[in-house]
């Protein structure tokens, strides 16, 4: 299967090349958050092991180690764990090509890999991942977090709605993002195709519920930060395989449009539908294993 081989070959691993560091903006004065909206967000909570699984988001951090040495790391998030000195971020460090643990109180800031925007640590976790670091930090170590008024964490209703949409569409959305980022570049045309698919899919799945401009803006931010990896590909493919034929056809059309959006790669339409269609008639994990074996022979 050319399509499956193509996806697997380009899915990221710990040793894969990652996007280069962007041109960084100067750090700006962080403005206080907007007034709390009536919506009270449901923040992520640790499991019985004190762990919160995170989205596979690719980003950059400025980090200060225990000896005061500063470094800039390109990372892919995996989890946040409650530690004795405060929350600890588990991630793939692309500089070291290995898993690493980063104390959150030593992360100076996050940096958007697209445009170099500086995002404060607590703001990044709160707005992008719905993780409240203050709630995870021991009282005596919480002073590194930006102070804020008591009450609900100020996350906009648009961000909450966008996260709900992403959860509902996770498997097919991950395939679309993987197809778009296979050349290590997320073109605006590809993002536009995916956003139009999101609008259409939500409208079909939740009758009478349209995607507003604020929700779409928030969804666009989340989509650009997604970083599906080869490890998660079999699960996403298996979930896609269980979709009904109407949803599957919409996804196939969106995949075709994403692949041809930047003009860099063309699949014959008939061949494309044939190969995508095999996902509904074959064991997905077997197909992935066969494609993996073919790559190394």
C-alpha positions, 0 to 999 in steps of 0.5 A: 500500500503506497499510501500506508507506506508513505504515512508510516515512513513520514510519521515522527519518531524520537530520532526523526528530524524536527522543524528548525527553531524559528526566529524568536520574538522579543519577550513582551509584557504579559497582560492579565487574562481577560475577565473570567467567562461564565464557563468554568473549564474542566481541567485535566486531573492526575490519575491514581499514579499522579500522571496526566497524559498530554497531547503529542504537541511539538514546541520549544522551551527555554530551560534552566537546569539545577546548576543554573545553565540555560538551554533551548530544547525542541520537545514533543510532550508526553505527560506531566507527573506530580513530583515531590518538588512540583509537577514534572514534564515528560517529553521527547527531547529532540536535541538529545533524541531521548525521553527527558523529564523537565521540572516545570518550575525550571521551564522559563517559557514555551516558544511557538515553533511557527512564529517564535511567540513567547508563552509563559509556562503556566499560561501554556499549560492552562490555555493549550492543555487545560492543566492547572500547574498551581493545583499540582504544585506543593504550596511551598513551590507554587511561587514561580507561577503567575499570581491570579485572583481566586476562582475558576481558571480563566480559560475561554469557552472557545478553547474548551469547545475546540478541545471537545471537538478535537477529542471527538475527531482525534483519530481522523484529525491525526491522520490529516495532520500527519498527511499535512506535516509529512514534509515537515512543513504545515502549509496554509493551504493544508491547514485550510483544508483541515479546518474546512473538514472540521467545520463540515464534520462537526456539522454532520456529527452534531446536528444544528451545531455550527463552528463559530469563528472564535471556536475555529480560531482556537481549533486552528491553534490546537491543530497547528500544535498537534504532532502525531507520531508513528507510535500512535498511528495504529490506534488512529488507523484502527479507530478510523477503520470503525467509522461508517462508510459516509464518514470514511468517504468524507475523510478520504476526500479530505486526505486527498485534498490535503495531500494535493493542497501544496502541489508537492505530491500527487496520488491517482484518485482511483489508486488513492481511494483503493488504498484508503479503502483497504483500511476498512477491510484489513487488519490495521495493525497487520498492515502497519507491521507489514509496511514497517517490515518492508521499509527495512528490507 
